[in-house]
Amino acid sequence: MGQYSKNIIIEMEKQNKSEFKVTGEELLGKIKELIHEGNVRKIIIKNEKGETYLEIPVTIGVIGAILAPVFAAIGALAALAANFTIEVERKDEEN
């Protein structure tokens, strides 16, 4: 399994993707942190089984008022399950 895991990590680095495992309590805080970083293109929230709950496209012009309904939806998701995986697609460094 070690080699398999390494291949996935290398492939994700090539695609500018990363994953984070968080609890329901940590979910909203981590999403806000990722959006604040500014180099995120898309955020995908998945349950423990890998099923996608929510995909959030993040654009440069996104501001608080627009994100309020998204944050409310994330808060509701946090009540549905104990653990989540956040998949983050980042912008290319060259652009």
N, CA, C and O atoms as a CHARMM CRD file, in Angstrom:
* protein
*
  380
    1    1 MET  N      0.81200  -1.19300   0.00000 PROA 1      0.00000
    2    1 MET  CA     0.00000   0.00000   0.00000 PROA 1      0.00000
    3    1 MET  C      0.85700   1.25900   0.00000 PROA 1      0.00000
    4    1 MET  O      0.41800   2.29400  -0.50100 PROA 1      0.00000
    5    2 GLY  N      2.06200   1.19900   0.54600 PROA 2      0.00000
    6    2 GLY  CA     2.94300   2.35600   0.60800 PROA 2      0.00000
    7    2 GLY  C      3.24300   2.94200  -0.75800 PROA 2      0.00000
    8    2 GLY  O      3.14400   4.15400  -0.94700 PROA 2      0.00000
    9    3 GLN  N      3.61100   2.09200  -1.71800 PROA 3      0.00000
   10    3 GLN  CA     3.91900   2.56300  -3.06800 PROA 3      0.00000
   11    3 GLN  C      2.68600   3.14900  -3.72400 PROA 3      0.00000
   12    3 GLN  O      2.77600   4.15900  -4.42200 PROA 3      0.00000
   13    4 TYR  N      1.52300   2.52200  -3.50800 PROA 4      0.00000
   14    4 TYR  CA     0.26600   3.01200  -4.07200 PROA 4      0.00000
   15    4 TYR  C     -0.02300   4.41800  -3.57000 PROA 4      0.00000
   16    4 TYR  O     -0.39200   5.29300  -4.35400 PROA 4      0.00000
   17    5 SER  N      0.14200   4.64400  -2.26900 PROA 5      0.00000
   18    5 SER  CA    -0.09800   5.95300  -1.67200 PROA 5      0.00000
   19    5 SER  C      0.85000   6.99500  -2.24400 PROA 5      0.00000
   20    5 SER  O      0.43500   8.11900  -2.52500 PROA 5      0.00000
   21    6 LYS  N      2.12200   6.63600  -2.42000 PROA 6      0.00000
   22    6 LYS  CA     3.10000   7.56700  -2.97200 PROA 6      0.00000
   23    6 LYS  C      2.72100   7.97500  -4.38400 PROA 6      0.00000
   24    6 LYS  O      2.86800   9.14100  -4.74800 PROA 6      0.00000
   25    7 ASN  N      2.23700   7.03500  -5.18500 PROA 7      0.00000
   26    7 ASN  CA     1.83800   7.35000  -6.55300 PROA 7      0.00000
   27    7 ASN  C      0.67300   8.33600  -6.57500 PROA 7      0.00000
   28    7 ASN  O      0.64100   9.24200  -7.40700 PROA 7      0.00000
   29    8 ILE  N     -0.27700   8.16300  -5.67100 PROA 8      0.00000
   30    8 ILE  CA    -1.41500   9.08100  -5.60300 PROA 8      0.00000
   31    8 ILE  C     -0.94800  10.47500  -5.22600 PROA 8      0.00000
   32    8 ILE  O     -1.39100  11.45600  -5.82400 PROA 8      0.00000
   33    9 ILE  N     -0.06700  10.58100  -4.25000 PROA 9      0.00000
   34    9 ILE  CA     0.43300  11.88700  -3.80700 PROA 9      0.00000
   35    9 ILE  C      1.18400  12.57500  -4.93400 PROA 9      0.00000
   36    9 ILE  O      0.98800  13.76800  -5.16600 PROA 9      0.00000
   37   10 ILE  N      2.03800  11.84500  -5.63800 PROA 10     0.00000
   38   10 ILE  CA     2.78800  12.42300  -6.75400 PROA 10     0.00000
   39   10 ILE  C      1.84100  12.89300  -7.84400 PROA 10     0.00000
   40   10 ILE  O      2.02400  13.98400  -8.38400 PROA 10     0.00000
   41   11 GLU  N      0.83500  12.10000  -8.18100 PROA 11     0.00000
   42   11 GLU  CA    -0.12800  12.47800  -9.21200 PROA 11     0.00000
   43   11 GLU  C     -0.90800  13.72000  -8.79400 PROA 11     0.00000
   44   11 GLU  O     -1.16200  14.59900  -9.61700 PROA 11     0.00000
   45   12 MET  N     -1.28400  13.79700  -7.53700 PROA 12     0.00000
   46   12 MET  CA    -2.02800  14.95800  -7.06400 PROA 12     0.00000
   47   12 MET  C     -1.15900  16.21000  -7.11300 PROA 12     0.00000
   48   12 MET  O     -1.66100  17.29100  -7.42100 PROA 12     0.00000
   49   13 GLU  N      0.13200  16.08700  -6.81700 PROA 13     0.00000
   50   13 GLU  CA     1.01900  17.24000  -6.89100 PROA 13     0.00000
   51   13 GLU  C      1.12700  17.74700  -8.32600 PROA 13     0.00000
   52   13 GLU  O      1.18300  18.95500  -8.55400 PROA 13     0.00000
   53   14 LYS  N      1.15600  16.83600  -9.29100 PROA 14     0.00000
   54   14 LYS  CA     1.21900  17.23300 -10.69300 PROA 14     0.00000
   55   14 LYS  C     -0.03600  17.98700 -11.09900 PROA 14     0.00000
   56   14 LYS  O      0.01900  18.87900 -11.94500 PROA 14     0.00000
   57   15 GLN  N     -1.16100  17.63600 -10.50300 PROA 15     0.00000
   58   15 GLN  CA    -2.43500  18.25400 -10.85000 PROA 15     0.00000
   59   15 GLN  C     -2.74800  19.44700  -9.94600 PROA 15     0.00000
   60   15 GLN  O     -3.84800  19.99500 -10.01900 PROA 15     0.00000
   61   16 ASN  N     -1.81200  19.85500  -9.10600 PROA 16     0.00000
   62   16 ASN  CA    -2.02400  20.93900  -8.15700 PROA 16     0.00000
   63   16 ASN  C     -3.21800  20.68400  -7.25600 PROA 16     0.00000
   64   16 ASN  O     -4.03900  21.57300  -7.02900 PROA 16     0.00000
   65   17 LYS  N     -3.30900  19.47100  -6.74700 PROA 17     0.00000
   66   17 LYS  CA    -4.39800  19.10500  -5.85100 PROA 17     0.00000
   67   17 LYS  C     -3.83600  18.65700  -4.51200 PROA 17     0.00000
   68   17 LYS  O     -2.71500  18.15700  -4.42600 PROA 17     0.00000
   69   18 SER  N     -4.62800  18.84400  -3.47800 PROA 18     0.00000
   70   18 SER  CA    -4.27100  18.33000  -2.16400 PROA 18     0.00000
   71   18 SER  C     -5.54600  17.94400  -1.43400 PROA 18     0.00000
   72   18 SER  O     -6.63600  18.39400  -1.78800 PROA 18     0.00000
   73   19 GLU  N     -5.40400  17.11100  -0.41600 PROA 19     0.00000
   74   19 GLU  CA    -6.54700  16.65700   0.36500 PROA 19     0.00000
   75   19 GLU  C     -6.28600  16.87500   1.83800 PROA 19     0.00000
   76   19 GLU  O     -5.15200  16.78900   2.30900 PROA 19     0.00000
   77   20 PHE  N     -7.35800  17.16000   2.55500 PROA 20     0.00000
   78   20 PHE  CA    -7.29800  17.34000   3.99800 PROA 20     0.00000
   79   20 PHE  C     -8.41700  16.52500   4.62400 PROA 20     0.00000
   80   20 PHE  O     -9.54600  16.54000   4.13300 PROA 20     0.00000
   81   21 LYS  N     -8.11800  15.82200   5.69300 PROA 21     0.00000
   82   21 LYS  CA    -9.12000  15.08400   6.46500 PROA 21     0.00000
   83   21 LYS  C     -9.48900  15.96000   7.65800 PROA 21     0.00000
   84   21 LYS  O     -8.61500  16.36600   8.42300 PROA 21     0.00000
   85   22 VAL  N    -10.77800  16.25200   7.82000 PROA 22     0.00000
   86   22 VAL  CA   -11.23000  17.09400   8.92100 PROA 22     0.00000
   87   22 VAL  C    -12.48600  16.50300   9.54400 PROA 22     0.00000
   88   22 VAL  O    -13.19000  15.70300   8.92800 PROA 22     0.00000
   89   23 THR  N    -12.75000  16.91100  10.77400 PROA 23     0.00000
   90   23 THR  CA   -13.99300  16.52300  11.43500 PROA 23     0.00000
   91   23 THR  C    -15.06900  17.53600  11.05900 PROA 23     0.00000
   92   23 THR  O    -14.77500  18.58100  10.47800 PROA 23     0.00000
   93   24 GLY  N    -16.30200  17.22200  11.38900 PROA 24     0.00000
   94   24 GLY  CA   -17.40100  18.13600  11.12400 PROA 24     0.00000
   95   24 GLY  C    -17.19400  19.48400  11.79900 PROA 24     0.00000
   96   24 GLY  O    -17.55200  20.52300  11.24300 PROA 24     0.00000
   97   25 GLU  N    -16.61200  19.46900  13.00200 PROA 25     0.00000
   98   25 GLU  CA   -16.36400  20.70900  13.74500 PROA 25     0.00000
   99   25 GLU  C    -15.30900  21.58300  13.07500 PROA 25     0.00000
  100   25 GLU  O    -15.36400  22.80900  13.18000 PROA 25     0.00000
  101   26 GLU  N    -14.35800  20.97100  12.39500 PROA 26     0.00000
  102   26 GLU  CA   -13.25800  21.70300  11.75900 PROA 26     0.00000
  103   26 GLU  C    -13.58300  22.14500  10.33800 PROA 26     0.00000
  104   26 GLU  O    -12.86000  22.96300   9.76800 PROA 26     0.00000
  105   27 LEU  N    -14.65100  21.62200   9.76000 PROA 27     0.00000
  106   27 LEU  CA   -14.93700  21.80000   8.33700 PROA 27     0.00000
  107   27 LEU  C    -15.01900  23.26200   7.91700 PROA 27     0.00000
  108   27 LEU  O    -14.28300  23.67600   7.02200 PROA 27     0.00000
  109   28 LEU  N    -15.87400  24.04100   8.52300 PROA 28     0.00000
  110   28 LEU  CA   -16.07000  25.43100   8.11600 PROA 28     0.00000
  111   28 LEU  C    -14.80000  26.25300   8.29200 PROA 28     0.00000
  112   28 LEU  O    -14.45500  27.05000   7.42000 PROA 28     0.00000
  113   29 GLY  N    -14.10500  26.07100   9.40000 PROA 29     0.00000
  114   29 GLY  CA   -12.86500  26.80500   9.62700 PROA 29     0.00000
  115   29 GLY  C    -11.81300  26.51600   8.57000 PROA 29     0.00000
  116   29 GLY  O    -11.12800  27.42900   8.11000 PROA 29     0.00000
  117   30 LYS  N    -11.67900  25.24900   8.17800 PROA 30     0.00000
  118   30 LYS  CA   -10.69100  24.86900   7.16000 PROA 30     0.00000
  119   30 LYS  C    -11.06000  25.44800   5.79900 PROA 30     0.00000
  120   30 LYS  O    -10.18300  25.89800   5.06200 PROA 30     0.00000
  121   31 ILE  N    -12.35100  25.44200   5.45500 PROA 31     0.00000
  122   31 ILE  CA   -12.79100  26.01500   4.17700 PROA 31     0.00000
  123   31 ILE  C    -12.46700  27.50700   4.14000 PROA 31     0.00000
  124   31 ILE  O    -11.94600  28.00400   3.14100 PROA 31     0.00000
  125   32 LYS  N    -12.77000  28.22100   5.21800 PROA 32     0.00000
  126   32 LYS  CA   -12.46500  29.65300   5.26800 PROA 32     0.00000
  127   32 LYS  C    -10.96800  29.90200   5.13800 PROA 32     0.00000
  128   32 LYS  O    -10.54500  30.83600   4.45600 PROA 32     0.00000
  129   33 GLU  N    -10.17100  29.06800   5.79100 PROA 33     0.00000
  130   33 GLU  CA    -8.71600  29.19400   5.71600 PROA 33     0.00000
  131   33 GLU  C     -8.22000  28.99800   4.28500 PROA 33     0.00000
  132   33 GLU  O     -7.36400  29.74600   3.81300 PROA 33     0.00000
  133   34 LEU  N     -8.75400  28.00200   3.60200 PROA 34     0.00000
  134   34 LEU  CA    -8.33800  27.72400   2.23100 PROA 34     0.00000
  135   34 LEU  C     -8.71200  28.86300   1.28600 PROA 34     0.00000
  136   34 LEU  O     -7.91500  29.25100   0.43200 PROA 34     0.00000
  137   35 ILE  N     -9.90800  29.39300   1.43600 PROA 35     0.00000
  138   35 ILE  CA   -10.34200  30.50100   0.57700 PROA 35     0.00000
  139   35 ILE  C     -9.46700  31.72700   0.83400 PROA 35     0.00000
  140   35 ILE  O     -9.13100  32.45800  -0.09700 PROA 35     0.00000
  141   36 HSD  N     -9.10400  31.94700   2.07800 PROA 36     0.00000
  142   36 HSD  CA    -8.26300  33.09300   2.44700 PROA 36     0.00000
  143   36 HSD  C     -6.87300  33.01000   1.80900 PROA 36     0.00000
  144   36 HSD  O     -6.25000  34.04000   1.55200 PROA 36     0.00000
  145   37 GLU  N     -6.38400  31.79100   1.55400 PROA 37     0.00000
  146   37 GLU  CA    -5.06100  31.62400   0.93400 PROA 37     0.00000
  147   37 GLU  C     -4.98500  32.29000  -0.43100 PROA 37     0.00000
  148   37 GLU  O     -3.93700  32.81600  -0.80300 PROA 37     0.00000
  149   38 GLY  N     -6.07500  32.27400  -1.17600 PROA 38     0.00000
  150   38 GLY  CA    -6.12600  32.98800  -2.44200 PROA 38     0.00000
  151   38 GLY  C     -5.66800  32.22800  -3.67100 PROA 38     0.00000
  152   38 GLY  O     -5.88200  32.70800  -4.78400 PROA 38     0.00000
  153   39 ASN  N     -5.05000  31.07000  -3.52600 PROA 39     0.00000
  154   39 ASN  CA    -4.57700  30.34600  -4.70500 PROA 39     0.00000
  155   39 ASN  C     -5.40600  29.09100  -4.98300 PROA 39     0.00000
  156   39 ASN  O     -4.93600  28.15400  -5.62800 PROA 39     0.00000
  157   40 VAL  N     -6.63300  29.08800  -4.49000 PROA 40     0.00000
  158   40 VAL  CA    -7.50700  27.92700  -4.64000 PROA 40     0.00000
  159   40 VAL  C     -8.47400  28.15000  -5.80300 PROA 40     0.00000
  160   40 VAL  O     -9.09700  29.20600  -5.90700 PROA 40     0.00000
  161   41 ARG  N     -8.59000  27.16400  -6.65900 PROA 41     0.00000
  162   41 ARG  CA    -9.49200  27.23100  -7.79900 PROA 41     0.00000
  163   41 ARG  C    -10.83000  26.55800  -7.48800 PROA 41     0.00000
  164   41 ARG  O    -11.89000  27.07700  -7.83900 PROA 41     0.00000
  165   42 LYS  N    -10.77400  25.40100  -6.82800 PROA 42     0.00000
  166   42 LYS  CA   -11.99000  24.66000  -6.53100 PROA 42     0.00000
  167   42 LYS  C    -11.80900  23.88800  -5.23600 PROA 42     0.00000
  168   42 LYS  O    -10.72300  23.38100  -4.95100 PROA 42     0.00000
  169   43 ILE  N    -12.89000  23.79900  -4.44300 PROA 43     0.00000
  170   43 ILE  CA   -12.89500  23.02200  -3.21000 PROA 43     0.00000
  171   43 ILE  C    -14.01300  21.99600  -3.32400 PROA 43     0.00000
  172   43 ILE  O    -15.15000  22.33900  -3.64900 PROA 43     0.00000
  173   44 ILE  N    -13.68500  20.73800  -3.05400 PROA 44     0.00000
  174   44 ILE  CA   -14.66800  19.65600  -3.10300 PROA 44     0.00000
  175   44 ILE  C    -14.74400  19.02800  -1.71600 PROA 44     0.00000
  176   44 ILE  O    -13.72700  18.62700  -1.15000 PROA 44     0.00000
  177   45 ILE  N    -15.95200  18.94800  -1.17600 PROA 45     0.00000
  178   45 ILE  CA   -16.15300  18.35200   0.14200 PROA 45     0.00000
  179   45 ILE  C    -16.76600  16.97300  -0.05600 PROA 45     0.00000
  180   45 ILE  O    -17.80500  16.82800  -0.70000 PROA 45     0.00000
  181   46 LYS  N    -16.10200  15.94900   0.51400 PROA 46     0.00000
  182   46 LYS  CA   -16.54300  14.56400   0.37100 PROA 46     0.00000
  183   46 LYS  C    -16.78500  13.94800   1.74200 PROA 46     0.00000
  184   46 LYS  O    -16.20000  14.37100   2.74000 PROA 46     0.00000
  185   47 ASN  N    -17.65700  12.94200   1.77600 PROA 47     0.00000
  186   47 ASN  CA   -17.89000  12.22500   3.03100 PROA 47     0.00000
  187   47 ASN  C    -16.85000  11.12900   3.19300 PROA 47     0.00000
  188   47 ASN  O    -15.93900  11.00400   2.37500 PROA 47     0.00000
  189   48 GLU  N    -16.98700  10.33200   4.25500 PROA 48     0.00000
  190   48 GLU  CA   -16.01700   9.27100   4.55100 PROA 48     0.00000
  191   48 GLU  C    -15.93400   8.21900   3.45500 PROA 48     0.00000
  192   48 GLU  O    -14.90100   7.56900   3.29500 PROA 48     0.00000
  193   49 LYS  N    -17.02000   8.04600   2.69600 PROA 49     0.00000
  194   49 LYS  CA   -17.04900   7.04700   1.63300 PROA 49     0.00000
  195   49 LYS  C    -16.50700   7.58900   0.31400 PROA 49     0.00000
  196   49 LYS  O    -16.43200   6.85200  -0.66900 PROA 49     0.00000
  197   50 GLY  N    -16.13500   8.84800   0.27900 PROA 50     0.00000
  198   50 GLY  CA   -15.60900   9.44400  -0.93700 PROA 50     0.00000
  199   50 GLY  C    -16.67700  10.04000  -1.83500 PROA 50     0.00000
  200   50 GLY  O    -16.38100  10.46400  -2.95200 PROA 50     0.00000
  201   51 GLU  N    -17.91500  10.07900  -1.36300 PROA 51     0.00000
  202   51 GLU  CA   -19.01000  10.65800  -2.14500 PROA 51     0.00000
  203   51 GLU  C    -18.97100  12.17600  -2.01000 PROA 51     0.00000
  204   51 GLU  O    -18.81700  12.70300  -0.90900 PROA 51     0.00000
  205   52 THR  N    -19.11200  12.86900  -3.12600 PROA 52     0.00000
  206   52 THR  CA   -19.05200  14.32600  -3.12800 PROA 52     0.00000
  207   52 THR  C    -20.33900  14.91700  -2.58600 PROA 52     0.00000
  208   52 THR  O    -21.43100  14.60300  -3.06100 PROA 52     0.00000
  209   53 TYR  N    -20.19800  15.78300  -1.57700 PROA 53     0.00000
  210   53 TYR  CA   -21.33400  16.52000  -1.02100 PROA 53     0.00000
  211   53 TYR  C    -21.49000  17.87500  -1.68800 PROA 53     0.00000
  212   53 TYR  O    -22.60300  18.28600  -2.01500 PROA 53     0.00000
  213   54 LEU  N    -20.36700  18.57500  -1.89100 PROA 54     0.00000
  214   54 LEU  CA   -20.42800  19.94400  -2.37000 PROA 54     0.00000
  215   54 LEU  C    -19.15500  20.29000  -3.11400 PROA 54     0.00000
  216   54 LEU  O    -18.05900  19.96100  -2.66200 PROA 54     0.00000
  217   55 GLU  N    -19.29600  20.95900  -4.26500 PROA 55     0.00000
  218   55 GLU  CA   -18.15600  21.49200  -5.01200 PROA 55     0.00000
  219   55 GLU  C    -18.28900  22.99700  -5.02400 PROA 55     0.00000
  220   55 GLU  O    -19.34000  23.53000  -5.37800 PROA 55     0.00000
  221   56 ILE  N    -17.23400  23.68200  -4.64200 PROA 56     0.00000
  222   56 ILE  CA   -17.25700  25.13000  -4.55700 PROA 56     0.00000
  223   56 ILE  C    -16.20700  25.69300  -5.51100 PROA 56     0.00000
  224   56 ILE  O    -15.01200  25.56100  -5.24900 PROA 56     0.00000
  225   57 PRO  N    -16.62700  26.31700  -6.60900 PROA 57     0.00000
  226   57 PRO  CA   -15.64800  27.00300  -7.45300 PROA 57     0.00000
  227   57 PRO  C    -15.28100  28.32400  -6.78400 PROA 57     0.00000
  228   57 PRO  O    -16.16100  29.08500  -6.38300 PROA 57     0.00000
  229   58 VAL  N    -14.00100  28.59200  -6.66300 PROA 58     0.00000
  230   58 VAL  CA   -13.54200  29.80200  -5.99300 PROA 58     0.00000
  231   58 VAL  C    -12.90500  30.70400  -7.03500 PROA 58     0.00000
  232   58 VAL  O    -11.93300  30.32600  -7.68800 PROA 58     0.00000
  233   59 THR  N    -13.46200  31.90500  -7.18500 PROA 59     0.00000
  234   59 THR  CA   -12.92900  32.85300  -8.16200 PROA 59     0.00000
  235   59 THR  C    -12.32000  34.03900  -7.42800 PROA 59     0.00000
  236   59 THR  O    -12.56500  34.24700  -6.24000 PROA 59     0.00000
  237   60 ILE  N    -11.53400  34.80200  -8.14900 PROA 60     0.00000
  238   60 ILE  CA   -10.83200  35.94800  -7.56100 PROA 60     0.00000
  239   60 ILE  C    -11.80800  36.97000  -6.99000 PROA 60     0.00000
  240   60 ILE  O    -11.52900  37.56700  -5.95000 PROA 60     0.00000
  241   61 GLY  N    -12.93600  37.18200  -7.64000 PROA 61     0.00000
  242   61 GLY  CA   -13.86800  38.21500  -7.22100 PROA 61     0.00000
  243   61 GLY  C    -14.80600  37.81400  -6.10100 PROA 61     0.00000
  244   61 GLY  O    -15.69600  38.59000  -5.75300 PROA 61     0.00000
  245   62 VAL  N    -14.64300  36.64200  -5.52800 PROA 62     0.00000
  246   62 VAL  CA   -15.54400  36.18700  -4.47100 PROA 62     0.00000
  247   62 VAL  C    -15.27600  36.97100  -3.19300 PROA 62     0.00000
  248   62 VAL  O    -14.13800  37.07500  -2.73400 PROA 62     0.00000
  249   63 ILE  N    -16.36200  37.52500  -2.62500 PROA 63     0.00000
  250   63 ILE  CA   -16.23500  38.26600  -1.37300 PROA 63     0.00000
  251   63 ILE  C    -17.24000  37.74300  -0.36000 PROA 63     0.00000
  252   63 ILE  O    -18.07900  36.90600  -0.69600 PROA 63     0.00000
  253   64 GLY  N    -17.16800  38.22000   0.86300 PROA 64     0.00000
  254   64 GLY  CA   -17.96900  37.72700   1.97600 PROA 64     0.00000
  255   64 GLY  C    -19.44900  37.59100   1.71600 PROA 64     0.00000
  256   64 GLY  O    -20.02300  36.55100   2.04000 PROA 64     0.00000
  257   65 ALA  N    -20.09900  38.59900   1.14400 PROA 65     0.00000
  258   65 ALA  CA   -21.54900  38.55800   0.94200 PROA 65     0.00000
  259   65 ALA  C    -21.94700  37.41800   0.01200 PROA 65     0.00000
  260   65 ALA  O    -22.99300  36.79600   0.19500 PROA 65     0.00000
  261   66 ILE  N    -21.12700  37.15200  -0.96300 PROA 66     0.00000
  262   66 ILE  CA   -21.42000  36.06600  -1.90400 PROA 66     0.00000
  263   66 ILE  C    -21.18600  34.71700  -1.23700 PROA 66     0.00000
  264   66 ILE  O    -21.89100  33.75100  -1.52800 PROA 66     0.00000
  265   67 LEU  N    -20.20400  34.64300  -0.34700 PROA 67     0.00000
  266   67 LEU  CA   -19.86400  33.38300   0.30200 PROA 67     0.00000
  267   67 LEU  C    -20.79200  33.02100   1.46500 PROA 67     0.00000
  268   67 LEU  O    -20.79900  31.87000   1.90100 PROA 67     0.00000
  269   68 ALA  N    -21.56400  33.96300   1.96800 PROA 68     0.00000
  270   68 ALA  CA   -22.41900  33.69300   3.12600 PROA 68     0.00000
  271   68 ALA  C    -23.32600  32.48000   2.92800 PROA 68     0.00000
  272   68 ALA  O    -23.39100  31.63700   3.82400 PROA 68     0.00000
  273   69 PRO  N    -24.03600  32.34700   1.79200 PROA 69     0.00000
  274   69 PRO  CA   -24.86800  31.14900   1.60600 PROA 69     0.00000
  275   69 PRO  C    -24.04800  29.86900   1.50600 PROA 69     0.00000
  276   69 PRO  O    -24.49900  28.80600   1.93300 PROA 69     0.00000
  277   70 VAL  N    -22.85100  29.96500   0.94600 PROA 70     0.00000
  278   70 VAL  CA   -21.96900  28.79800   0.84800 PROA 70     0.00000
  279   70 VAL  C    -21.53600  28.35700   2.24400 PROA 70     0.00000
  280   70 VAL  O    -21.52900  27.16400   2.55000 PROA 70     0.00000
  281   71 PHE  N    -21.18000  29.31500   3.08000 PROA 71     0.00000
  282   71 PHE  CA   -20.78500  28.98700   4.44800 PROA 71     0.00000
  283   71 PHE  C    -21.94800  28.38800   5.22900 PROA 71     0.00000
  284   71 PHE  O    -21.74700  27.49100   6.04700 PROA 71     0.00000
  285   72 ALA  N    -23.15500  28.87400   4.98600 PROA 72     0.00000
  286   72 ALA  CA   -24.33500  28.31200   5.65500 PROA 72     0.00000
  287   72 ALA  C    -24.53700  26.85600   5.23100 PROA 72     0.00000
  288   72 ALA  O    -24.86100  26.00400   6.05900 PROA 72     0.00000
  289   73 ALA  N    -24.34700  26.57600   3.95100 PROA 73     0.00000
  290   73 ALA  CA   -24.48300  25.20300   3.45700 PROA 73     0.00000
  291   73 ALA  C    -23.41500  24.29600   4.05800 PROA 73     0.00000
  292   73 ALA  O    -23.69500  23.14700   4.39900 PROA 73     0.00000
  293   74 ILE  N    -22.20100  24.80200   4.18800 PROA 74     0.00000
  294   74 ILE  CA   -21.11800  24.02200   4.78400 PROA 74     0.00000
  295   74 ILE  C    -21.41800  23.73100   6.24900 PROA 74     0.00000
  296   74 ILE  O    -21.15400  22.63300   6.73800 PROA 74     0.00000
  297   75 GLY  N    -21.97100  24.72000   6.94300 PROA 75     0.00000
  298   75 GLY  CA   -22.35300  24.51700   8.33000 PROA 75     0.00000
  299   75 GLY  C    -23.39800  23.42400   8.47000 PROA 75     0.00000
  300   75 GLY  O    -23.35000  22.62900   9.40900 PROA 75     0.00000
  301   76 ALA  N    -24.34300  23.38400   7.53500 PROA 76     0.00000
  302   76 ALA  CA   -25.36100  22.33700   7.55100 PROA 76     0.00000
  303   76 ALA  C    -24.74300  20.97400   7.25100 PROA 76     0.00000
  304   76 ALA  O    -25.14000  19.96900   7.84100 PROA 76     0.00000
  305   77 LEU  N    -23.77900  20.93500   6.34500 PROA 77     0.00000
  306   77 LEU  CA   -23.08800  19.68000   6.02400 PROA 77     0.00000
  307   77 LEU  C    -22.36400  19.12500   7.24300 PROA 77     0.00000
  308   77 LEU  O    -22.33600  17.91500   7.46700 PROA 77     0.00000
  309   78 ALA  N    -21.78700  20.01300   8.01500 PROA 78     0.00000
  310   78 ALA  CA   -21.00200  19.58900   9.18300 PROA 78     0.00000
  311   78 ALA  C    -21.85700  18.78100  10.15700 PROA 78     0.00000
  312   78 ALA  O    -21.33600  17.94400  10.89400 PROA 78     0.00000
  313   79 ALA  N    -23.15600  19.02600  10.16200 PROA 79     0.00000
  314   79 ALA  CA   -24.05300  18.28800  11.05700 PROA 79     0.00000
  315   79 ALA  C    -24.39100  16.90300  10.52400 PROA 79     0.00000
  316   79 ALA  O    -24.88300  16.05800  11.27200 PROA 79     0.00000
  317   80 LEU  N    -24.13600  16.65900   9.24700 PROA 80     0.00000
  318   80 LEU  CA   -24.51700  15.38900   8.61900 PROA 80     0.00000
  319   80 LEU  C    -23.56400  14.23900   8.90700 PROA 80     0.00000
  320   80 LEU  O    -23.99000  13.08700   8.97600 PROA 80     0.00000
  321   81 ALA  N    -22.29300  14.53300   9.07300 PROA 81     0.00000
  322   81 ALA  CA   -21.30900  13.45800   9.24400 PROA 81     0.00000
  323   81 ALA  C    -20.20300  13.91400  10.18500 PROA 81     0.00000
  324   81 ALA  O    -20.02700  15.10700  10.43300 PROA 81     0.00000
  325   82 ALA  N    -19.47000  12.95100  10.69600 PROA 82     0.00000
  326   82 ALA  CA   -18.40500  13.25400  11.65000 PROA 82     0.00000
  327   82 ALA  C    -17.09200  13.60800  10.96400 PROA 82     0.00000
  328   82 ALA  O    -16.33000  14.43500  11.46500 PROA 82     0.00000
  329   83 ASN  N    -16.82600  12.98700   9.82200 PROA 83     0.00000
  330   83 ASN  CA   -15.54000  13.17800   9.14800 PROA 83     0.00000
  331   83 ASN  C    -15.73700  13.50400   7.68500 PROA 83     0.00000
  332   83 ASN  O    -16.64600  12.99200   7.03300 PROA 83     0.00000
  333   84 PHE  N    -14.86900  14.36700   7.17800 PROA 84     0.00000
  334   84 PHE  CA   -14.92500  14.79300   5.78800 PROA 84     0.00000
  335   84 PHE  C    -13.53500  14.79400   5.17900 PROA 84     0.00000
  336   84 PHE  O    -12.52800  14.83700   5.88600 PROA 84     0.00000
  337   85 THR  N    -13.49800  14.74700   3.86200 PROA 85     0.00000
  338   85 THR  CA   -12.27200  14.96400   3.11300 PROA 85     0.00000
  339   85 THR  C    -12.49200  16.21000   2.28000 PROA 85     0.00000
  340   85 THR  O    -13.49700  16.32800   1.57900 PROA 85     0.00000
  341   86 ILE  N    -11.56000  17.13400   2.35600 PROA 86     0.00000
  342   86 ILE  CA   -11.61500  18.33500   1.53000 PROA 86     0.00000
  343   86 ILE  C    -10.55500  18.18100   0.45800 PROA 86     0.00000
  344   86 ILE  O     -9.36600  18.07400   0.76000 PROA 86     0.00000
  345   87 GLU  N    -10.98500  18.17100  -0.79100 PROA 87     0.00000
  346   87 GLU  CA   -10.05100  18.11300  -1.91500 PROA 87     0.00000
  347   87 GLU  C     -9.92700  19.51900  -2.47700 PROA 87     0.00000
  348   87 GLU  O    -10.93100  20.17000  -2.76300 PROA 87     0.00000
  349   88 VAL  N     -8.70300  19.98300  -2.63300 PROA 88     0.00000
  350   88 VAL  CA    -8.45000  21.35300  -3.06900 PROA 88     0.00000
  351   88 VAL  C     -7.69900  21.33000  -4.38600 PROA 88     0.00000
  352   88 VAL  O     -6.65000  20.69600  -4.50100 PROA 88     0.00000
  353   89 GLU  N     -8.23800  22.02300  -5.37600 PROA 89     0.00000
  354   89 GLU  CA    -7.55700  22.20300  -6.65000 PROA 89     0.00000
  355   89 GLU  C     -6.99300  23.61200  -6.66600 PROA 89     0.00000
  356   89 GLU  O     -7.74000  24.58600  -6.57100 PROA 89     0.00000
  357   90 ARG  N     -5.68600  23.72200  -6.78700 PROA 90     0.00000
  358   90 ARG  CA    -5.03200  25.03000  -6.72800 PROA 90     0.00000
  359   90 ARG  C     -4.72300  25.54100  -8.12900 PROA 90     0.00000
  360   90 ARG  O     -4.64300  24.77800  -9.09200 PROA 90     0.00000
  361   91 LYS  N     -4.55300  26.84800  -8.21000 PROA 91     0.00000
  362   91 LYS  CA    -4.19100  27.48300  -9.46500 PROA 91     0.00000
  363   91 LYS  C     -2.75600  27.12900  -9.81700 PROA 91     0.00000
  364   91 LYS  O     -1.93500  26.88700  -8.93300 PROA 91     0.00000
  365   92 ASP  N     -2.45900  27.10000 -11.09400 PROA 92     0.00000
  366   92 ASP  CA    -1.09200  26.85100 -11.53600 PROA 92     0.00000
  367   92 ASP  C     -0.19500  27.97700 -11.06700 PROA 92     0.00000
  368   92 ASP  O     -0.58300  29.14400 -11.11500 PROA 92     0.00000
  369   93 GLU  N      0.99100  27.64100 -10.61600 PROA 93     0.00000
  370   93 GLU  CA     1.93700  28.63500 -10.14100 PROA 93     0.00000
  371   93 GLU  C      2.43100  29.53300 -11.27400 PROA 93     0.00000
  372   93 GLU  O      2.82900  30.67400 -11.03900 PROA 93     0.00000
  373   94 GLU  N      2.40200  29.01400 -12.50600 PROA 94     0.00000
  374   94 GLU  CA     2.94100  29.74300 -13.64400 PROA 94     0.00000
  375   94 GLU  C      2.02800  30.86600 -14.08300 PROA 94     0.00000
  376   94 GLU  O      2.48800  31.82400 -14.70400 PROA 94     0.00000
  377   95 ASN  N      0.71300  30.76900 -13.77000 PROA 95     0.00000
  378   95 ASN  CA    -0.25400  31.77200 -14.23600 PROA 95     0.00000
  379   95 ASN  C     -0.25800  32.99200 -13.35800 PROA 95     0.00000
  380   95 ASN  O     -1.01400  33.93000 -13.60900 PROA 95     0.00000
